[in-house]
């Protein structure tokens, strides 16, 4: 969350909105740093729905906190996934919207097949990574349960 906030601060204080900057010439074909503001959800979806997303962020944060306290001590990767989602939700969806009414986005991908992808930030990346890890863990659990059921049915 702190890295996300600091990166957005640097972008907002060093680039005009809409202005791009290349970190290095060899990175230009891959991505730019582009200052964009966003009143919508991750990746620029649902622009202008800021108030709604403040409520969503509060609900998501509460659900993650309640759920994480009910987890047994073992599943560290599940806790990491929830932590990524929590940090992104606080850093992006809540703090920025409450403080300034919008989110600063700046990661502008410039390579095929992602050319034209909406500009995003580190909090968006954290949320998407956390959701992806959690989804993969759930698929893995389902697969293991299915394999266990198969083994029981086959008499092993």
N, C-alpha and C positions, 0 to 999 in steps of 0.2 A: 504494500500500500504506500509506503513512504517513497519507494523508487518511482512508482506511478505518479504520485503527486509532484515529486521533484522534477521528473521528466516533463510533465505538463507545464510546470512553472517555467522551466527553461525555454520551452517552445513558445509559450505565450509572451514571454518577456524579450525574446530575441527575434521572432518572426512576426510580420504582420499577418493577419488572417488571409489565407489563400496563398501566401508565399511559401515556396519550397526551398529546401537546402539539401545538397548532397554531402553526406558524411565524408566520402572519398570518391574520386572519379571512377574507380573500379566497381563501386557499389551502385552507381547511377542506373545501370541496366536492371538492377534487382529491386531497389527501393529508394525512396526519397523521404525526407522529413518534411511534411507539409502541414501547416497550421490550419486546422479546420475546427469550427465549433459545432456542437451537436446538441440539439434539444430533444432528441429522440432516444431510441434504444441503441444497443450495440450495433456497430457497423452502419449507423445512420438510419436505421429503420424507425418508422413511426415518429418522424420529426414533429415537434410541437406538443408532445404528450408528456412533458417533463413532470408535471404534478402527479400524473398517474404512475410514473416510474419511481417517484419518491415513495409512494405507498407500496409499490411492488418491492422495492429494495428493503423497506422496513420489514415486510412480511417474510421475504426470503431470508434476511438476516436472522429473524426470530426463529424460523423453521430450522435453519442450519444449526443455530446454537442449541435448540431443544434436542434435535436429532443427534448431534455430536455428543451430548451428555448421556444419551441412552446407549451409545455404542459400547460394546465390550472393549477391554483394554487392548486386544490384539490387532485389529485391522488398521495398521499405520497408513497404508496407502489410501484407504477410505478417508482417514482424517486429513491427509495431505490434500486430497481432492476437495474435501469440504472447506479446508483452509484457503485453497486457491479461490474457490467460489466466494467465500466470505470476504477475503481481502479485496477481490475485484468489486464485489457489491458495495462495500463500504467506500473504497477508493474512487470508484467511478460513479455508481448510481446514486449514492447518497451525499457524500461530502461535497462533490462538485455542484450538484444540483441545488443543494441547500445554500451553498456559499455564493454561487454566481448564476444559477438558473440554467446552466448548460455544462457540457463536458468538452474538454479540449481533446481532439483526436490529432494524431500526427504520423502514424505509421502508414505510409503510402506505397503499397506494393506495385511493382512496375514490370513484372515478368509474366510470361505466358505460363500457365493458364489464368493467373490472377490479375492480369492487367485490367484495370477498371474496377477492381474490388474496392468497396468503400474503405475510406481511411478509418483507422481505429487506433487504440492506445493499449498500454500494458495491462490495464485493468480488464479490458475486453479479452485480451489474450489469456489472462488468469482465469476468468470466468469460463471461457470456452475450453481451456485445458482441463479445468476441474470437472466440468460436466462430461467431457470426453472420457477422462480417467474413470469417473464414477460409472458411466454407461458401460465401459469395457469391463469393469469389475462385476457389474451386474450380469452381463452376458457370460462372463467366465463362471460365476456362481451357478447360473442356470445350466450351463454346459456340464459343470461338475455334478450337479444334482441329477441331470439326465443320465450321465455316465454311471453314476452310482445306482440309479434305478435300473438301468440296463443290466448291470452286473448282478444285481439282486434277482432280476427276472430270469437271467441266464443261469442262475444257480451258483454263482461265484462268490 
